[in-house]
Amino acid sequence: VMCTPTATPPKWLIDTDPDMLAVGLDGRRRAFGSRRHYDFSSDRYLDQSKRITREFGARYGNHPAVIAWQTDNEYGCHDTVVSHSPAAVNRFRLWLQDRYGDIGQLNASWGNVFWSQAYGSFNEIDSPAGTVTEANPAHWLDYRRFASDEVVRFNKAQCDLLRELSPGRALVHNFMQLFTAFDHHDVAVDLDVASWDSYPIGALEMFWFDAEDKQRWLRTGHPDFTAFHHDLYRGMSRQPFWVMEQQPGPVNWATWNPAPANGMVRLWTWEAFAHGAEVVSYFRWRQAPFAQEQMHSGLQTSDRQFDQGAKEAAQVAAELTRLPCAATMPAQVALVFDYSSIWALQTQPQGGDYDGLRLAFEAYSALRSLGLDIDIVGTQADLNGYALVVLPAMPIVSTRLMESLRA
């Protein structure tokens, strides 16, 4: 599986055009020295990403060893979807003009009569950063929608080239866990396979789990957490979904990094196959002896000895040869997961601890506790045939979805 290297533009390239760097909410341009520092709205960086994708595709596109392509890596990791750069603001204005047609319609839709926020033209509108108190929530919601569409544009440019230069190979992106900064369903339209990076223990402390949960699931991960993501990414994948990065041991990026309990790498692998995965790949093959991820374990230690994760992966590989063919049972329950609704609730939460993402997860967990199989689907899904459809955390329900529910 070849991967385009666009998540980490090199220093020499950034120095030729610093405007390729994104701008944070604080108004400061992101610095070089880590990863994911590029601006999705930079046309010049988009051109460079197409250039390197074209070079890779021309050289390796028909190589018999190449079975698939992964575009970029973990879009938006480290809070890098939304940029407030001049390029982003200019493209946002064009996006608004295309969406609303005339400035009067935008003013009416946003309710800009409030606090004298009315605009005379689209060119007057900036990003919603830096306001004295909260910006208009409709302004923020549209900026989130726009930023998501910029990710779609960036990913599609690579997909179009790779389909031309490497026909017959699956196109994949590795999404992340409980990550909602862009609409994954929209990005997945241009992919064949939705894959995700599974770190059940590393993620345990990142979200809302309390001290008791963290203690209880310290070396296994929460039992519904991984299942939720398998069902989420299965629902947006044309082919059977993949796990592109399976945690094989301790990671390096959490505040606390315990080793998985013995047997967990095997269990996580089998759990993915039980949810319909076609591929489980481990990150990483060998532990790196340097740089930011040197403490992130691999299947091999840095001196090329098999670690515990490798032994369990080998055990699953042997067990798979004895696995009989199994029938696929359709789920009776659909949980509709809508990224725009999550953004709306993040913009104006009705309570200090209100979390739409958590509400969706807990609804899923409650359904699982009843022994139900669940499909997690987007708002464009065909809901016919389900005995139960659940719409958690959805203040925005389209007419099309309402008509589908009535049918």
Buried (B, 14 or more C-beta within 10 A) or exposed (E): BBBBBBBEBEEEBBEEEEBBBBBBEEEEBBEBEEBBBBBBBBEBBBEBBBEBBBEBBEEBBEEEEBEBBBBBBBBBBEEBBBBBBBBBBEBBBEBBBEBBEEBEEBBEEBEBEEEEBBBEEBEEBBBBBEEEEEBBBBBBBBBBBBBBBBBBBBBBBBBBBBBEBBEEBBBBBBBBBBBBBBBBBBBBBBBBBBBBBBBBBBBBBEBEBEEEBBEBBBBBBBBBBBBBBBBBBBBBBEBBBBBBBBBBBBBBEBEEBBBBEEEBBBBBBBBBBEBBBBBBBBBBEBBBEEEEBEEBBBBBBEEEEEBBBBEBBEBBEEEEEEEEEEEEEEBEBBBBBBBBBBBBBBBEEEEEEEBBBBBBBBBBBEBBEEEBEBBBBBBEBEBEEBEEBBBBBBEEBEEEBEEBEEE
